Amino acid sequence: MVPFRNAAIAFAAASVALVPVAASAAPALNGVPAVSATGAQSRLEGNSSWLIGLVGLLAGIAAIIVIVSDDDDAPVSP
């Protein structure tokens, strides 16, 4: 069982190392654009400042919980 596991690990490591090399060496197709243009605007654009505020609020609540919590737990080891 161990040789199969070692072979699988070696195969995974080799594929991680060799796939980017093979992809970069592959020839590009002629006449195919590398980037496609979109005709419409993205609906995901907008103001994301509320998300930054929400993250700050959650970080503040977590900090208050950490500060307020009692750390006077007695060890239970005999």
Beta strands, then each sheet from edge to edge (+ up, - down):
end
